[in-house]
Amino acid sequence: MKDKNLPNNYESLSLEDLTNEANRIIDYLESQKDLQNSIEKYQDLLKLNSIIEKKFQKSVKNINEKSKENILKIISKNNEKKIR
């Protein structure tokens, strides 16, 4: 899915809010008897899933970077203690 096809209001939501919205769409789709009329909602769900994946990947990347920084700080402090 291309980013330009994604709804703008989804981009500003948190992962938790996006997950809640996905669950709401799933509940709606499960309650429908005629799924032919639900194609648009299913497509919205696919787009929403794409946004969730991208936000999750970005969060994982940020966590990894912060962890790496913290490890380097700890190593640096330990090396300073050894020198003294």
Residue, then its C-alpha position, 0 to 999 in steps of 0.5 A: m500500500k502506498d502512503k499517499n493512499l492511507p487516511n491522514n487521520y490514522e497517521s497521527l494515532s498511537l499504536e494502541d489507538l490504531t490497534n483499537e481501530a483495527n479491532r473495531i473494523i474486525d468486529y464490524l466485519e465479523s458481524q456482517k452477513d453479506l461480506q460483499n458489501s464489506i469490501e471497503k471496510y476490509q480494504d481500510l483494515l489492510k491499510l490500517n495494518s500497513i500503518i501499524e506495521k510501519k509504526f511498530q517497525k519505527s518503534v522497534k528501531n528507536i528502542n534499539e538505538k536507545s538501547k545501544e546508546n545506553i550500553l555504550k554509556i555503561i561501557s564508557k563508565n566502566n572503562e573510566k572506573k578501571i582507569r582510576 
